[in-house]
C-alpha cells in the first residue's frame, strides 16, 4: 500500500510519465541490497557498509524501529552519478517497490515501512531524494503517523507499507 502526502503527490505528477530507462552510473547494490536479520532487527548491506552483528543488535537498548530508521538513510545522488533530481525521484519509486517485494519475500511475517523523502540541501532550492525504512512493531514503537503525513517533516514523503501475511 502506497501513501503519499500532498507535497509528494505534486512531485509524483511531475515525473509519473517519465521514462525510467535513462543512463547513469553508480553503485547498483542500492537497487538490490543484501537484506538480513540480526537479533530482532532487519538491515540492509549496501556496497562496503559494515553488517550489524548479532551482538550489536541484541545489545541495542532503544527502539529497534527507530534504530533501523536512523541507520537506513540512503541518498540517491550519493550512489549515482549523472542523475538529475527528476531521475533520482523516478528511480527512488522503483527502488522502494523492489525493496518492498524483497523484504516481503524474505520476511513475510513482518510489516515494513519504506519511505521516500524529498528535501532541500541546506538553504538552497536544490532537492535531494532520500530512502529510509523500518520494521513496524506496533503503535507503542517508533513509527510515522500515516494519517498525518502532511505534517511530517514539512516536505514530500511517500510510505510503501509492506504488510505482513499473518
Secondary structure, DSSP 4 states (H G I P E B T S, - for coil): -EEE-HHHHHHHHHHTT--S----EE-GGGTS-EEEEETTEEEEE-TTPPPPPHHHHHH--S-HHHHHHHH--EEHHHHEES--HHHHHHHHHHHHHHHHHHHHHH-TT-EEEEEEEEEESTTSS-EEEEEEEEEE--TTSS---GGGGGGSTTSEEEEEEE----
